[in-house]
Amino acid sequence: MQVKQIGETIVKQINAGDEKAFSEFYKAYYVYLNAVAFYYINDENTCREIVNDVFLHVWDKRGALIYPIHSYLIRAVQNGCIDYLRTQRSLQRALESHKEQLTLSYQENYIRSTPQPLQYVELRQAEEEIKKALAQLPPRCQQIFVAYFYEGKSAEAIAEDMNIKISTIRVQLKNASDRLQKLLEHLLFLFF
């Protein structure tokens, strides 16, 4: 690809702040510089951004531009590409590190939250002992306790279902809790 070489006159005009000269300069180099950027970065949008940043820099430095400017523009685009690639590599490393940390954190939480085989056996044994202790309660007391703690019914709902007073429900729950606590006090260490 051949680029129309910009003469020394246009560079002097840009140095003087001539926007029309800068527009001509932009048109002459834009496609060529995009092709240079595309050689390093295979993304058209990113190439456009890099090239436009170079042109903004040239405009900001007007007054200090030196002819010939062709090699300066190519080097500026190459440097922009290198900076972009470094940033992407740093971002990729940060994302990989973050992903690794999340994975490790998840694994640690999973290991901590998963019951160990011995814990599982102990919990099964505790459940069996609780069932045996419940069976030792009087039938009405057992029925109220199961409805309240296992089925999640409110005292009011149980009272309505059984056609008894709420105060009776509360007394039965208190009696069941006291009896179960005595029958199961050897299991308390499992829960603490």
N, C-alpha and C positions, 0 to 999 in steps of 0.2 A: 504494500500500500504506500503510495506516494502522498506526501503532504505538501501543500502549497507553502513554500518557505516565506516566512514573514520578514519583511525588510527592516532595516535599522530605523527607518522613518516611523513605522508603526510603533515600534518599541518606544521611541522618543515621545510619540503622541500619547501612548498609554502612561508613560512616566509623567506627562503633563496633566493626566486626568481625563483624557479624551475618551468618552464612553463609546462613541461610534468606532473608534480605532480598536477598542477592546472587544466590541461586538464582532468586528471583522477577524480579529485575532482568535476569538472563541470559535467562530465558524470554521476557520482554517485548521485548527488543531483538535477540535472536540472528538471527531470520529477516530482519528489516528490515535489519540491518547486512550480512548476506550479500548481500542484493539490491543494496545500495549498492556493495559490493565487486565484484559481478558486472557492474555497469555499466562498470567500468574493466578488469576482468580476466575473461576469458571461460573461467575454469577453476574449477569448483566446489571442488575440493580445496584449491587455493591460496586461494580466498576464505575457506573455513572456517578455514584456518591463520591468515590475517590477522585475521579477526574474533576468533578465540580468543586470539591474541596481545594484541589490544586489551583483551579482558576480563581477561586475566592482568595487564596493566598497570594496569587500573582497580583490581583487587584489591590489587596491590602498593602502589598510591598511596592506599589507603583511609586515611581520617583527613584527607586533604587535598582530597577531592572537593567540588565546589561545585555547588549547584543553580542553574539548570537544567543538565542534563548532556547533553541531546539533541544540541546542536550540537557539543559536545566529542567525542562518540562518532563522529559523522559525519566530523569533521575527522581524528580519529585513524585511522579506516578509510581515508580518502583518502590520508593520509600513508603508511600501510602499503602501499597499492597503488602509490604513487609509488616508494617504496623498492624494492619488489619489481621493478617495471618497470626501474628503473635498474640493479639487480643483474643482471637478465636481459640487458639491453643490454650491460653490461660483460662478462658471460660470453660473449655472442655475439661481441663484438669480440675477446676473448681466443682463443676457438675459431677464429675466422676467421684471426687472426694466426698461430696455431699451425699451422693447415692450410696457410696460405701458406708458412710456413717449411718445413714438411715437403715440400711440392710443389717448392719451390726446391731443397731439399737433394737430393731424388730426381733432379731434372733435372740438377743439377751432377754427381752421382755417375754418372748415365747417360752424360753427355757425356764425363766422364773415362774411363769404362770401355769405351766404344764405340771400337773401332779406327777410326782415320781411314783413308781410302782408300789413302793411301801406305803406312801401316803394314800394311794388309791385303795389298797387293802384295808388300811386303818379306817378310812372313811366308810367303806362298805360294812366293816364290823360295827362301827358306830351306828350306822343306819339300822342294822339288824337289832342292836340293843335298844335303840329308841323305839322300834316297832314292838319289841317284847314289853318294854316299860309301858307303852301306850295300851297294850292289851291288858295290863294289870289295873287300869283305871276302870271305874264303874262305867257301864255302857253310856249313860246320858252324858257324863263328864267327858268321856272319850269322844262322843259324837260332836259335842260343842267345841272341844279342843281342835279336832280335825277340821271342822268347818271354818274355824277362825284362822288357824295357822297354816293349814295346807290348802284349803280352798279359797282363802283370802276374803271370806265374807265378813261383813261388819257385825258388831254385836247386835245392832238394831235389826239387821236382816235375819240373823239366826233366831232372835227372839220372835220375830214375825213368823218365820217358817215353823218354829216349834210351838208357837202359841204360848210363850211364857214371858215373864218380865225381863227387861234388860238387866236389872240388878241381879237376877238369878244367873244370867249368862256371865256376868262379871265375877260373881262368887265362884261359879263352876270353873272359869278360866284360872282364877287365882288358886283354887284347890288343885287343879290339874298341874299348874306350874310348880307349886310347892312339892307335890308328890313326885313329879318327874325329876325335879332337881335333886331330891333325896335318892331316887332310884338310879340316877345317872351321874352322880357327883364324881365317880371314878373316870368319867369321860371328859370332864371339864378341861383337862390339860390339852386335849386335842384341839380345842377351839381357841386356846390362848397360847 
